[in-house]
Amino acid sequence: MTANIDFTTLSAQDVLDLAILVEDEAAERYEELAHQLETHRTPEAAAFFRTMVRNEATHRARLLERRTRLYGDAPRAVSRAMLWDVEAPEYDEARAFMTVRQAMETALRSEEKAHAYFVAALVHVREPEVRALLEELRDDEVLHQEMIRREMARLEMEPEAEDFVDEPTSQ
């Protein structure tokens, strides 16, 4: 999940920069999964992942606007190399013939993973401004989970998807 992050040394700017990088990583992974599902001719699940790309981009834009307002173009002290799969879905989550519900379940697991990341970070941080920002990011992940659960509740029950839908044939 993280590599080489000492949360006790993070400034509020560092936290914002890491959060932006987390959103970048998640959006890129959702884009990759959408492309994979389009290749497998599973357009409904791909479309949901593209919705998640837009959601991550919207969250990133809000964070970036805030970062720019507070810190201008100050250089980053953190990098993408410091994190891995904080919010991004696992690469092996996409399946041929994936249903929209399965795509939503994948996204929900990713939002839960991001929430756990921010909860874990809070254990190490005492500086009030940094804690407040981490708490806000943690709470945002709960809102994202609730949005996905609402969308899942709107779906009719889908049949279980199978990776192979053709009936076996005799040889």
N, C-alpha and C positions, 0 to 999 in steps of 0.2 A: 504494500500500500504506500509506504513512504520509505525514502532512503535518505539518510543524512540530514534529517530535520531535527534540530533541537528547538522544540517549541518554546522553551524558556527564553530563547534569544530573539524571537520574532518581534518585529515592530508591527504596528497596525498596517503600515505600508506593505510589509512582507506578507501579512495575512491576506490583504487584498490582492497582491500579486499572485500568491499561490492559488487563491480562489479563482482568479481569472484563468490561470493555467489549468486548473481542474475542469473548468467549463470548456476550455479549448479541447482538452483531451476527450471529454465525453462527447462533444459535438463531432469530432473527427471519427470516433469509434461508431457512433450512430450512423454517420454517413457511410462508413465502410460496410456496416451491417445492411443498410438500405440497399447499397449497390449489390451486395452479395445476394440478397433476396430478389432483387429485380432480375439478376442473372438466372435465378432458379424459378423465375416466373411466379413469384409470390407477391403480387403488387400491393395487396391490402396491408400486409405486415410491413413491407418496405415503406408504404405511405405513413404508417404510424411512426416508424423510426425517423422519417424525414420531419414529422411533426416534432419529435424530440430534438432534432438538430435545431429547429427554429426556437424551441423553448430554451435550450442551452445557450443559443446565440443571444436571445433576449436577456437572459440572466447575466451573461457575460457583458453585454452592452451596459446594463445598469451598473455593474461592478466597475467597469472601465470608466464610465462617466464619473462615478464617485471618486475613483483613484485619481483621475485627471484633475478634478475639482480640488481635491485635498493636496495632491503632491505634484501636480503639473507633469513635466516630463522627466522627473527625477529617475535616475537609472534604477533598474531592479537589482536586488541583492539575492534573489532566488531564481531558480531555473526549473525547467520541465524535468531535468535529470533528477531533481529532488523528490519526484513523486512518480507513482506508477499505479494505474488502475484505481484511483481514488473513487471516481464516480463512473468511469467508463465501463460499459458492459464487457463481460469476458468475451474473447474472440470466438469461443466455441458455442456461444449462446444461439447464434442463428442456425436454423435448420432448413433444409429444403422442405417446402410445403408448410412452413410455419404459419400458424394462425395469428390473427390480430391479438387475441387474448394472450397467446404465448409471447408475442412481442411486448405487450403491456406488462406481463409478469417479469420479463427481462428488465424492462425499464424500472419497474418497482424495486427489484433487487438492487439495481444500480443506485437508486435514490436512497435506499436503506443503507447501502455501503457508504455513500457520501455522508449521511447523517452520523454513522458510527465514526467516521474519520474526524468530524468536527467535535464530537463528544470526547474522543480520545485526546484530541489536541487541547481541549479545555482543561483536562486534568493537570497539564503542565504549565498553564499560563496564569500569572497573578496580576499582570499589568491591566488596570481597569479598561482602558480603551481597546486593547487587543481582545480581552475577554468579551466585551460587549459586541465586538464585530464577529467573533467566533460564535457567540450565542445567536446572533442574527442569522448567520450562515447555516447553523444547525437547524434553526426554526424554519428557514426557507426550504430545507430539504424535507421537512415534515409537510409543508404546504404542497411541495411537488408530489409527495407520496399520495396525499389526499386527492390531488387532481387526477392522478392515474387511477386510483381506486374508484373515483366517480365515473371515469370513462369506462372502466371495466364493468361497473354496475349497469351501464347503459347497453352493454352488449347482450345479445341473446346468447344462450348457451351454444357454444360451437362444438362440433364433433372433434374428437381428438385427431390431430394431424398425424400422419405417418410419413416417414421419409420416403417410403416406396408405396405408391398407391395402385400400381398395376397388379392385377391378379397373376399368380404364377402360371406359367404355361408348361405344357408337357414338351419334352424334347424329342 
